[in-house]
Amino acid sequence: MSDNKVSVVLGTQWGDEGKGKLVDILAKDIDVCVRCQVSITAGGNNAGHTIVVGGVKYAFHMLPSGLVNTECISVVGSGVVVHLPSFFEELEDLEAQGLDCNGRLFISDRCHLVFDFHQIVDGMKEGELGRGSIGTTKKGIGPAYSSKASRSGLRVHHLYHFDEFEKRLRTIVAARHRRYGDFEYDVDAELQRYQKLADRLRPFVIDSVEFLHKELAAGKRIL
């Protein structure tokens, strides 16, 4: 690691460069590991980083692989789109393997949310392309970034203003029905699920911009 307080690992092709392994190597010398995203369509749980530590294999998809350093704080930064059920599923899998993430994992309140309807639309878009399909993971990443780019998406902070959250979710789902026709999606059930997820997520949510500025001011090393 250099003497700079901030270092960046940046992939310059379509993935599979070994970024996760490099982060794992560098993480032993840092205080804060942040997953950010500079690409407009590649920042959700479609990633795949496998780290082996002490004979234990850890699979990372959304969470920063710096979590393997138990002295390091990890942050899911504002450029990442987050499917909350997958966020908690991955966290539970890591903790079941003995990785203690308590108090070491945070998520930006600016992260955009991936919903199940994004995943449905992802598959429908691929179907429309036919033989020209691009082979997405169908995890809703692209449609979620489309929502972000069109300023119709929902961010983590909207969960804590639930009347506004409900209004915006119903609006965006109605727009997708107009575009793709009728598809099965229970908005009421989704709202109930996300109300529960919001309570569970609250301890993880931070203003990542303010947090990282404070960490830098305190002399912490950030990757």
PENOR-V107535 format. One record per helix or strand of 2 or more residues. SS is the DSSP state (helix for helix, strand for strand). FROM is the first residue (numbers start at 1). TO is the last residue. If there is no record, write none. Layout:
BEGIN
SS:FROM:TO + SS:FROM:TO
END
This chain:
BEGIN
helix:19:29 + strand:32:35 + strand:49:53 + strand:56:60 + helix:65:68 + strand:73:76 + strand:81:82 + helix:84:96 + strand:105:108 + strand:112:113 + helix:116:132 + helix:141:149 + helix:156:160 + helix:162:180 + helix:187:204 + strand:205:206 + helix:208:217
END
